[in-house]
Amino acid sequence: MRRILSVAHNTFIEAIRDRVLYSLILFAIIMILSSLVFASISAEQYNKIVKDLGLTAISIIGILISVFLGIGLVYKEVERKTVYNIFSKPIKRYEFIFGKYLGLGITLFVITVGMALILFLLVLLIEIRYEGLISFYYGGHYYAEFFNAVYFEYLEFLVVIGIALVFSSFTTPIMSALFTFFVIAIGRFSSDIRLFAEEVKSPFTALFSEAVYRIIPNLEKFDVRSEAVYGGIVNPDLILYTTVYAVIYTLALLILATIIFERKEFK
Amino acid sequence: MSARTAIKPLIALVILAALVAVSIPFQIRIDEIRGKFRSVEESLYISSSSLKKLSLGYNDLLADIYWIRALQYFGSKTPGEQNPELLYHYFDIITDLDPKFVNAYRYGGTFLAEPPPFGLGETMKGIELFDKGRSNNPENYKLPLEEAFIYYFYPKDYEKAAELFREASEKPGLSPLRKASMTGMAASAHARGGNNELSRKIWEIIYETSPSDGRREFALRNINEIDTMALEDKLTESLKEYVNRYGRLPSSPEDLARSGVVKNGIPEAPVGGKFIFAPKIEAIKSSELSKRKIQEGTTFLNAKSARYKKLYGDYPRSLDELRKFIELETTADFPAHPLGEEYVYDPETGKVESSVVVD
């Protein structure tokens, strides 16, 4: 465990030194702040525009960071040949993979918390200024739902880092990025596959579609942004089940990445 | 040496700024050729299901973008230039992307249903949007309540309005006062159809809850009109009492006030102007309201006269012919003169005017 934490620590330090990270965070902050401009021309839908744009900004930037830093996690070490140095120490390959994942997961946690706090301050500012209007239109402030939405977005990042890590362990960064984005796109439309499985007449195709639906990451399940605006059911059961789903899926991805990485030969 | 190297980026920045500045006239010309809102019109051909796919799950944000674009497009056009089909399509897309966006149904439905100048007069399209909103948000009371207003004022379907008032009153989370108020509205619409008391209450709610300044002004104008009509009725009652008491009409509204039949004198009309006698119908009327109604009546009759000419090649030969055309070939009624006077018609020009001029 100490070795995993050591790799994670190094990954975290390396990640926060990455310039790409800062440009993406800056972009997210600009997007979040620009929501104020859009809100001002939205016919009094301030609360909705700020939350929608802000939460989407956190989600898009978080996914971009997960993908672009995730795809380089293993590949960079191999390319720079630093991996020889690492494996000359008593570190097992699975510890390396888990450590790398943990390091980026912590980086994303810090960034997500930072972006969420900026957005929350903005939401508070809007809600204090237009309290009556927002209560009338939306019937409440839904602060808990707001933080649940951010938490669910973070769970999605954790799964996306896992996907990027799997691809990063056997192919080039460009291909990894492409594959990861494909999987994200499919994962975002998982309910369409389910619908197809329910409506198709051939039992074989239905079974196949159902299997695909169960295997691909159901990223739609991590979207409760709408509840942050209108309120709705984000009860403890949903939070628990979604967290467990994210953990199990990520664990499966890490095991897959480890299997691939274990078979890799370094010349 | 260092001064030289410092100048270089400065020169580069100046060149960059100059190039951007030079490109602006070209952009303006391209906009002129292609049209500023080309992409907005194109959205008529985009379905919400393809937009959902393109949004990659960020449906709510896409709905917001469409919302802002719809507001900007319709804010930049005069009522005559606005395309009702495009507006309906916009709000249909917005509410497909974000079915819980209650304000989109409310704004879109009301704007479509209300007659010009505040809306597009597409009542059924507006109702369709409200119906969609009610089905997607079964617990929301505002949607059935505002759809009831539409039914009450425009198609004047009081039974349907009563049904919707009742539906709104049964929604969860309403305060007992609000629940009672809606139940009262339902009973009133059901029992008495269109009545001023209920109309005033509805406009009052619209005034208090509408987010749009224009609509609030419209609601206030209606409230003032209803209050003025109530004063007209009260003063006409006093006039009848005066005639019963003295056996003749008073010489002026002031004479009526001096007689003591009207307590506290002749009140001010909330719509402005003054109260005047309408001897033909033995009533007291507001000059301002009468002027508005005469204006509406003559505008309507002149439009129908022009329509008659378009269909038959010439203006109607008399006011009677125009009356028959309106009653037989349109769904509207011939407007009554608010002061009981006559409309004067000129068959040469096809123009209709009031026989009396109200100051």
Interface residues (C-beta under 8 A of the other chain):
Chain A: F38 I41 S42 A43 E44 Q45 K48 I49 D52 L53 T56 S59 I60 L133 F136 Y137 G139 I184 A185 R188 F189 L219 E220 D223 R225 S226 V229 Y230
Chain B: K53 L56 G57 Y58 D60 L61 A63 D64 W67 I68 L71 Q72 D98 K100 F101 V102 N103 Y107 G173 T209 P211 S212
